Every structure is written in C-alpha cells, then in structure tokens.
Amino acid sequence: MEAKWGQPEFFEFLLQNTFAETVICLVSMSTDTNRLRLITDSAEWKHWKARHNLKSPLERDLLRPEESSGQPTLLLNPMESVYIPFIYDPFTTPTGDAAEVGEESHELRVVFTRIDSGEPIAILEVLAHVRGHAASVSHRWISEAHSTLERTIPLHHAGILSSSRVLNARSLDPSVACTIRTEPGGVQSLAIKCHTGGANEVRSFLVALYTDRWRTECVSVWHFTLHCMEKVNIEAVRGQSTRIHLPMGELVRRMRDESADGHSGRQRLLQFHSSNLLDVAIHPAQPFSLTSTHVLTNELQLALRPSFTGRAVFQVTATEPPSSDSMSFVARLLCTWLVSVSVREPNIVKSYELTVPLQTTTPAVKKIAFANPYALQRTFRVTSSDASVLAVKDEYFTLEANGSEEVELVFRTLSKEGQQIPGVVQLLLYVENVDTGQHEEAYSLRIAYV
C-alpha cells in the first residue's frame, strides 16, 4: 500500500469460511492499532464505499465485542464469505519532534482465529509505505512560557479551494486541541489551544484539515512552531526611564551547565539585544566578558524610556558572539525574554500654546521657567518627546532649594523637500529628577508654525 501522511486509506478484506459449520472468529491485530483499525460504524463504511464506488455488500452489526477481552468477533455461517472493512491511517505520533514526519514503512498483521479451537482461518498482512507531508501553511508564534495559548486563524488564506468546506481538523500532537469554527456568513477559522512549554523551549506540531467528518480527504497540512519565552511585565510612564529587571536564573543555569561540560577553560562573551531599538537602552551595548554571574546582576543595565502610551510587547535576547576560541562564525542564542509594557501618560502640570514664525533663517528660541519644589538642592534633566522639532539647549541644570531657572528651548522649522510648511505640532517636555532617576512632571506644548 502506498499512502500519504495524513490521508487515510480504505480497503476491504474478503474473509471466507471454508468449513461446513458455523464459525465464530476473533479478530486480533498487531500492537500498532493506531495505524490499522476496523470500521465498526455502518455509516462510516457506507461513506467510504460510496467514495470508492464499491458495490460489495454492506452488513450492519458485522462485528461484536468479545465478552471477556473486548476484542472484535464475527460470526460466519457455513461456507460464507464476508467483506471486512479496514482503515489504514498514517496519521500517527512519532517518537521525536511532532513536526518531523518523513517517509516510513510499516508491516502490520491481522489474524482471524476460531474461538473454539484457537486455529487461524486467515491471516492478513499489510505492508505500507508512507510518504512525508508537504505543509501548505506555516505559522511561527511567540508566547509566554508555562501558559495556555489560544489562537484563531481564518482559513481563507490557506490555499484551500473555495469549493472545499473544511469540517474536521486534527493535530499530530495529542496535547494540542484544534477545532473548526464556522462564523456567520460562512467564514471558517481554525481554533488552536495548547499549553506552552518551559522558557526558551521550541515546540513544533502539524495540523491536518479534512473536508468531512470521516477524514477521507486531507486538503491541507499546516505547520506550527511555538517559541516559549519567560515573560516580564513592566509598568512605565511615557518619557520616564524605567529599569528592566530580567530573571537570570535560566541563563545562569545554562551557562553553568555548559561550563561543567568543558567550556570553562575559554573566555565567554555575552551580548544583549532588544527588538525595540528606539525605547530600550542596553549597557554595555557591546559584547562583554562574562567572568561570573555577578556581572549579570550588577554590571548589566537595561533601561526603558517609552515614547508611546498603551501596551506593547518586545523581545530581549542574550547571545554569545562568535569568537576565535569557540571556532564559531555565527552568534549563538542563549536566552530570550518577552517584555510586556503598559505605558501611561505622564503627570502634565502645565500646557503652553506657542507660535513660531516660518520666515526665519535661524531656529526660534523661547524660554520656560522651571522650579525646584524641594527644600534641597536638586539636579534635573529636561528632554523633548520629539527632538527633531524641539530641542533643549542645556538638558541638565541644578537648582538650589526651592529655586527656579529659565530653560532655553530651540524650535526647528517644519520642512518638506527643503520647503518650510505651516502646521501644528503637539509634544511634551519631560522633567526628570537626576538624583532619584524618577519622573517629576511634564509640560504639554502646542506649537503653531505660521
């Protein structure tokens, strides 16, 4: 039998009673019953016969379970011949990766034995060669480790013919639940639910889609890859610097295990990266030598200064750059974190409306007064939410107790293709307490270029 992965194969076996007496047979199959099974539902048998245009007789309640063992049995009248329906299903769970399915060959056996004497009256051997799958759609997801993942994916982009309606789906990984949903208007979607693995684990699995409840025709195979990352939740204020504290337990454990495996004799380099290059600052930004775990907890600094409000998710990765000692030419990924940020608006204490003339050759300069509300000397830093429009001449200044000072603001003109254009810009000025590293207040500026 030549079979394709995910596509069940139907066949009938003609069993003959060559005895001139009634015989009750016990049907015994090889241990791999997941691949070969008997059809006991007459409606399913009828469906397969119609699909293959078979005219052989269909008998209801042909097979009955044996009382003691529960194995299927059948009663044969003297010199009677009956057709036994089988399904060979190459959709099986492999021993390794749940997405690595290649060509395989299987040899299965079914023995029909007389219950009264224990002698076989027929032996069926099935030799099947299974071809590997060809995935038509591939999805790669990033999710929090040790959590429940639920996703819904529309089917209209899956390359399935518009005339085909998907009625059934099943996953090669039994721990993944998948169902087909039909929305109002006939729009179909695939719902996936599974539990994610541990931090820095990668899961892969396959999902096959069918056009009927009996899974007679596999119309598409989808490949899923799930990257599990340790999640870090951060509450931040727009424009304020917030330190990111990453749990280093997984990274320390991995590097300790590698050192025990014989890597302790060479110098280890480590470098951190962020997918959010605009709002995240990493120090040191260059690769640094890792001499102990003390370096990770005391010298590494990751700071977030968000330029937005609302929620966002980004990644922070730790890699080992290539070195001459390791004889590697590519960086090696060591650990990844999923950083979820909730950013709120800063405390706006004052609002200004300013007008800047366009017909000037030099940037306009205006002054705004800032006060120190504390009875102690403090150093402050003033920054703009958009330095391309508004720049602070001297960002850092020191105020005496309850003192005040004017800060010069430089307004750059709006231009497009070298031409000055009128318009209105809304931006913020952030005041940060350098001594504490905390946000103090913010000023809202509405600038009209006329």
matplotlib code that plots the C-alpha trace (Angstrom):
import matplotlib.pyplot as plt

x = [0.0, 1.3, 0.0, 0.5, 0.9, -2.4, -4.5, -6.4, -6.6, -9.7, -9.8, -11.9, -10.6, -12.6, -12.8, -14.1, -15.4, -14.2, -15.8, -19.2, -20.2, -20.8, -17.6, -17.1, -13.8, -11.8, -10.0, -6.5, -4.4, -0.7, 0.2, 0.3, -3.5, -3.3, -2.4, -4.8, -8.3, -11.6, -14.6, -17.4, -19.8, -22.0, -22.5, -18.7, -18.4, -21.2, -19.4, -16.1, -17.8, -19.5, -16.3, -14.5, -17.6, -17.6, -20.6, -19.7, -22.4, -22.6, -23.6, -24.7, -23.5, -21.0, -18.5, -19.3, -17.0, -16.0, -17.3, -14.1, -11.4, -13.5, -11.8, -14.0, -15.6, -17.7, -20.0, -19.5, -22.2, -21.1, -19.1, -19.9, -17.8, -17.9, -16.0, -14.2, -13.6, -10.3, -8.8, -5.1, -4.3, -0.8, -1.6, 0.4, 2.5, 6.2, 8.7, 10.7, 9.6, 5.9, 6.6, 9.3, 7.5, 9.4, 9.0, 8.2, 7.4, 5.2, 4.2, 1.0, -0.8, -4.4, -5.2, -8.7, -8.8, -11.5, -12.6, -13.5, -10.1, -7.8, -6.7, -6.4, -8.6, -7.0, -4.0, -3.9, -0.6, -0.4, 2.9, 2.5, 4.9, 4.1, 5.3, 6.1, 3.8, 4.0, 3.0, 1.0, 0.9, 3.5, 2.9, 5.5, 4.3, 5.9, 4.2, 4.7, 6.2, 4.1, 0.8, -2.2, -2.1, -5.4, -5.4, -8.0, -6.8, -9.0, -8.9, -9.5, -5.7, -4.7, -4.7, -7.8, -10.2, -13.3, -15.5, -14.0, -15.5, -13.3, -15.3, -12.6, -9.1, -6.7, -3.2, -0.3, 0.5, -2.3, -1.8, -3.0, -6.7, -7.9, -11.4, -13.1, -15.4, -17.9, -18.8, -22.0, -21.7, -19.9, -16.4, -14.4, -11.5, -9.2, -9.1, -5.9, -5.5, -2.4, -0.1, 3.2, 6.5, 9.2, 11.3, 13.4, 11.7, 10.6, 7.5, 6.5, 3.4, 1.3, -2.4, -4.3, -7.6, -10.3, -13.5, -15.7, -16.2, -14.7, -11.5, -11.5, -9.7, -6.8, -6.9, -4.2, -1.4, -0.3, 3.0, 3.2, 6.3, 5.9, 8.7, 8.2, 9.8, 9.9, 7.6, 8.5, 5.7, 6.6, 4.6, 6.1, 5.4, 5.9, 9.2, 10.4, 13.4, 12.4, 14.9, 14.1, 15.0, 15.4, 15.2, 18.6, 18.0, 17.6, 20.6, 22.8, 21.8, 22.5, 25.9, 26.8, 25.8, 28.0, 30.9, 30.6, 30.7, 34.2, 33.6, 35.1, 38.6, 37.8, 36.7, 32.9, 31.4, 27.9, 25.8, 22.2, 19.9, 16.4, 13.8, 12.8, 15.8, 14.1, 13.0, 15.4, 18.9, 21.3, 24.6, 27.1, 25.9, 29.0, 29.9, 31.5, 33.4, 31.4, 33.6, 30.9, 27.2, 28.0, 28.5, 24.9, 23.3, 25.5, 27.0, 24.3, 21.7, 18.6, 16.5, 13.2, 12.2, 8.9, 7.9, 4.4, 1.4, -0.7, 0.6, 3.4, 5.5, 9.1, 11.9, 15.3, 17.8, 21.1, 23.6, 27.2, 29.0, 31.4, 35.0, 38.2, 38.1, 34.8, 35.6, 32.1, 31.3, 27.7, 26.3, 24.6, 21.3, 21.4, 18.2, 15.1, 12.7, 9.3, 8.8, 5.2, 5.0, 2.0, 2.7, 0.6, 0.7, 3.0, 1.8, 1.2, 1.2, 1.1, 0.1, 1.5, 0.4, 3.3, 3.5, 6.7, 7.1, 8.1, 10.1, 13.2, 16.7, 17.6, 15.7, 13.4, 14.4, 12.0, 12.3, 10.2, 10.7, 11.2, 11.1, 12.6, 9.7, 12.1, 13.9, 17.1, 19.4, 18.4, 19.7, 17.1, 17.0, 14.6, 14.0, 11.7, 9.4, 10.5, 14.0, 13.6, 11.1, 12.0, 15.5, 16.6, 19.7, 21.0, 19.3, 20.9, 20.6, 21.0, 18.5, 19.0, 16.4, 13.0, 14.9, 13.8, 15.5, 14.6, 15.5, 16.0, 14.0, 15.1, 12.3, 13.2, 11.0, 8.8, 10.0, 9.2, 11.6, 13.6, 10.5, 9.1, 5.5, 2.9, 1.3, 0.6, 2.7, 1.8, 4.6, 5.8, 8.6, 9.7, 11.3, 13.4, 15.0, 18.6, 19.3, 16.4, 16.1, 12.3, 9.9, 8.9, 6.4, 5.7, 4.6, 2.4, 3.3, 1.1, 3.3, 1.8, 4.0, 2.6]
y = [0.0, 3.5, 6.1, 9.8, 11.1, 12.4, 10.7, 7.6, 4.6, 2.3, -1.3, -4.4, -7.9, -10.9, -13.4, -16.9, -19.6, -22.8, -25.0, -26.6, -25.3, -22.0, -20.4, -17.5, -15.7, -13.5, -10.6, -9.9, -7.1, -6.3, -3.9, -0.9, -0.5, 3.3, 2.8, 0.0, -0.2, -2.0, 0.1, -0.7, 2.2, 1.2, 4.9, 5.4, 2.1, 3.3, 6.7, 5.0, 2.6, 5.4, 7.4, 4.5, 3.3, -0.2, -2.4, -5.1, -5.9, -3.9, -5.7, -3.9, -5.1, -7.3, -7.1, -7.5, -7.2, -10.4, -10.5, -11.2, -9.4, -6.8, -7.8, -7.7, -11.0, -12.0, -14.9, -16.8, -19.2, -22.4, -21.6, -17.9, -15.1, -11.5, -8.3, -6.8, -3.0, -1.6, 1.9, 2.3, 5.7, 7.0, 9.9, 8.8, 10.5, 10.0, 9.3, 12.6, 16.0, 16.3, 18.1, 15.9, 13.3, 11.6, 8.5, 5.4, 1.7, -0.4, -4.1, -4.9, -8.2, -9.2, -12.8, -14.3, -17.1, -19.6, -19.2, -22.8, -24.3, -21.3, -22.1, -19.2, -19.4, -16.4, -14.1, -10.6, -8.8, -5.1, -3.6, 0.1, 2.7, 6.2, 9.4, 12.5, 15.5, 18.8, 21.7, 24.4, 26.9, 27.7, 29.7, 30.8, 32.1, 33.7, 33.1, 33.2, 30.1, 27.9, 29.4, 28.4, 29.6, 30.1, 31.4, 31.6, 31.6, 32.3, 29.6, 31.7, 32.3, 28.6, 27.8, 25.7, 25.6, 27.8, 24.8, 22.8, 23.2, 22.1, 20.1, 18.4, 19.1, 17.1, 17.7, 15.3, 16.4, 15.0, 17.8, 20.3, 20.9, 22.1, 22.7, 24.2, 27.1, 28.5, 32.1, 33.9, 34.3, 31.0, 32.2, 29.4, 29.5, 27.1, 27.4, 26.2, 25.6, 24.2, 24.6, 26.2, 24.7, 26.0, 29.1, 29.0, 25.8, 25.4, 23.3, 22.2, 20.3, 19.6, 20.1, 18.3, 19.7, 17.5, 18.1, 15.6, 14.1, 10.8, 12.5, 10.9, 13.7, 15.8, 19.1, 21.0, 20.4, 23.3, 23.5, 25.4, 26.4, 27.8, 29.8, 29.9, 32.8, 33.9, 36.9, 40.2, 42.7, 46.4, 49.4, 52.6, 56.3, 57.8, 59.6, 58.3, 55.9, 52.6, 49.8, 46.4, 43.6, 40.3, 37.0, 35.5, 32.0, 30.2, 31.9, 31.3, 27.6, 27.1, 28.7, 26.8, 23.5, 24.4, 25.2, 21.8, 20.2, 21.6, 25.2, 26.8, 26.9, 29.7, 33.2, 33.6, 36.7, 37.8, 40.4, 41.6, 42.8, 44.3, 44.3, 47.8, 49.9, 53.2, 53.0, 50.5, 51.3, 48.4, 49.0, 47.7, 47.7, 45.8, 42.2, 41.9, 39.2, 37.1, 36.1, 35.3, 35.6, 38.8, 40.6, 39.8, 41.2, 44.2, 45.5, 44.8, 47.6, 47.7, 50.9, 51.6, 55.1, 54.7, 57.2, 55.9, 55.2, 52.0, 48.4, 46.9, 43.7, 43.3, 40.8, 41.0, 38.3, 37.2, 35.9, 34.6, 36.4, 34.4, 34.1, 32.5, 30.3, 28.8, 28.4, 29.6, 32.1, 33.0, 34.2, 31.6, 32.4, 31.7, 33.1, 35.2, 37.2, 38.5, 42.0, 43.3, 47.0, 49.1, 52.8, 55.6, 59.3, 61.4, 63.9, 67.1, 70.1, 72.9, 73.5, 76.1, 77.3, 78.8, 80.4, 80.2, 82.2, 80.4, 83.1, 82.9, 81.7, 80.6, 78.4, 80.3, 80.3, 80.6, 80.3, 78.4, 78.6, 75.5, 75.4, 73.1, 72.2, 70.6, 72.2, 70.6, 71.2, 69.0, 68.3, 68.0, 66.9, 68.3, 66.4, 66.6, 63.9, 64.9, 66.3, 66.9, 69.7, 70.9, 70.7, 71.8, 73.8, 72.6, 69.4, 69.3, 72.1, 72.3, 74.3, 75.4, 74.6, 76.0, 77.8, 78.4, 78.9, 79.5, 76.9, 77.8, 75.8, 75.7, 75.3, 73.9, 74.8, 72.2, 71.5, 69.1, 68.7, 71.7, 73.9, 75.3, 74.3, 75.6, 73.3, 72.5, 70.1, 68.7, 67.4, 67.0, 68.2, 65.7, 66.8, 64.1, 64.2, 63.1, 62.3, 59.8, 58.8, 59.4, 61.4, 64.6, 66.3, 67.1, 70.1, 70.0, 72.3, 73.1, 74.7, 76.5, 77.3, 80.3]
z = [0.0, -1.0, 1.4, 2.0, 5.6, 6.9, 4.3, 5.5, 3.1, 2.9, 1.8, 2.2, 3.0, 1.8, 4.6, 3.7, 5.9, 4.2, 6.9, 6.6, 10.0, 11.8, 13.0, 15.4, 14.7, 17.0, 15.2, 16.6, 15.3, 15.8, 18.6, 16.3, 16.2, 15.8, 12.2, 11.3, 12.6, 11.8, 10.7, 13.1, 12.2, 9.3, 8.3, 8.0, 6.0, 3.6, 3.2, 2.2, -0.2, -1.9, -2.2, -3.9, -5.8, -4.3, -4.9, -2.4, 0.2, 3.4, 6.6, 9.7, 13.1, 11.5, 14.3, 18.0, 21.0, 22.8, 26.4, 28.3, 26.2, 24.4, 21.1, 18.0, 16.9, 13.9, 13.1, 9.8, 8.5, 6.8, 3.6, 3.9, 2.6, 4.1, 3.4, 6.4, 6.2, 7.3, 7.6, 7.4, 9.0, 8.6, 10.9, 13.9, 16.6, 16.1, 18.9, 18.2, 17.1, 16.4, 13.1, 11.7, 9.6, 6.8, 4.7, 6.7, 6.1, 8.3, 8.3, 10.1, 10.7, 11.4, 12.4, 12.3, 14.8, 15.6, 19.2, 19.8, 18.6, 18.6, 15.0, 12.5, 9.4, 7.7, 8.1, 6.6, 6.2, 5.3, 4.1, 3.8, 2.6, 3.8, 2.0, 4.0, 4.2, 2.3, 4.5, 2.6, 5.5, 8.2, 11.4, 13.9, 17.2, 20.3, 23.6, 27.3, 28.9, 31.1, 29.9, 27.8, 24.2, 22.3, 18.7, 15.9, 12.3, 9.2, 6.6, 3.5, 3.0, 3.4, -0.3, 0.1, -2.9, -2.4, -3.2, -0.3, 3.1, 6.0, 8.5, 10.6, 11.9, 14.0, 15.4, 15.3, 18.9, 21.1, 23.6, 21.1, 20.7, 17.3, 16.1, 13.0, 13.6, 11.1, 11.6, 10.3, 6.6, 6.2, 7.1, 8.6, 11.0, 12.8, 16.6, 18.3, 22.1, 23.8, 26.8, 26.1, 27.3, 29.6, 29.0, 25.8, 24.6, 20.9, 20.1, 16.6, 15.5, 12.4, 11.9, 9.0, 7.6, 6.1, 4.1, 6.0, 9.5, 8.4, 7.3, 3.9, 2.1, 3.5, 1.8, 3.7, 6.2, 8.5, 10.3, 13.6, 15.6, 19.1, 20.8, 24.6, 26.5, 30.1, 30.4, 32.2, 33.0, 33.3, 34.3, 32.9, 32.3, 28.9, 28.7, 32.0, 32.3, 33.9, 34.6, 33.3, 35.7, 33.8, 35.7, 35.0, 36.5, 33.2, 31.6, 34.7, 34.8, 31.1, 31.3, 34.4, 32.7, 29.7, 31.9, 33.6, 30.1, 29.4, 28.3, 31.4, 30.0, 27.5, 27.8, 27.4, 25.7, 26.2, 24.4, 24.9, 22.2, 22.1, 19.3, 20.4, 19.4, 19.9, 23.5, 25.1, 26.1, 26.9, 28.8, 27.9, 24.3, 23.1, 23.9, 27.4, 29.1, 31.5, 34.4, 36.9, 37.5, 39.5, 36.2, 35.1, 38.2, 38.9, 35.6, 33.1, 32.8, 30.6, 30.7, 29.0, 28.1, 26.2, 23.5, 23.4, 25.6, 25.8, 25.6, 23.7, 23.6, 22.6, 23.0, 24.8, 23.8, 25.2, 22.6, 22.6, 19.8, 17.6, 18.8, 17.8, 20.9, 20.1, 16.3, 15.5, 12.8, 14.0, 17.2, 19.4, 21.0, 24.8, 26.3, 25.3, 27.3, 26.4, 27.8, 28.1, 28.8, 29.9, 29.5, 30.9, 30.3, 32.5, 35.0, 32.9, 35.2, 32.6, 29.0, 26.6, 23.2, 21.2, 17.8, 15.7, 12.5, 9.4, 7.6, 9.7, 8.8, 12.3, 14.7, 17.1, 20.8, 23.7, 27.5, 30.0, 33.8, 35.9, 39.7, 42.4, 44.8, 47.3, 50.2, 49.0, 46.0, 43.1, 39.6, 36.8, 33.2, 30.6, 27.4, 24.5, 23.1, 19.6, 19.3, 15.6, 16.3, 19.8, 21.4, 24.9, 24.8, 28.2, 29.3, 32.7, 35.3, 39.1, 41.2, 44.8, 47.4, 46.2, 43.4, 39.8, 36.5, 32.8, 30.3, 26.6, 24.0, 20.4, 17.9, 14.5, 11.5, 9.7, 6.2, 3.4, 0.5, 1.7, 1.8, 5.1, 5.7, 8.2, 10.7, 14.3, 16.4, 19.8, 22.0, 25.6, 27.8, 30.4, 33.7, 35.4, 38.8, 38.1, 41.8, 42.1, 38.4, 38.6, 36.5, 38.2, 35.8, 32.2, 30.1, 27.1, 24.2, 21.2, 18.6, 15.6, 12.7, 10.8]

ax = plt.figure().add_subplot(projection="3d")
ax.plot(x, y, z, "-o")
ax.set_aspect("equal")
plt.show()
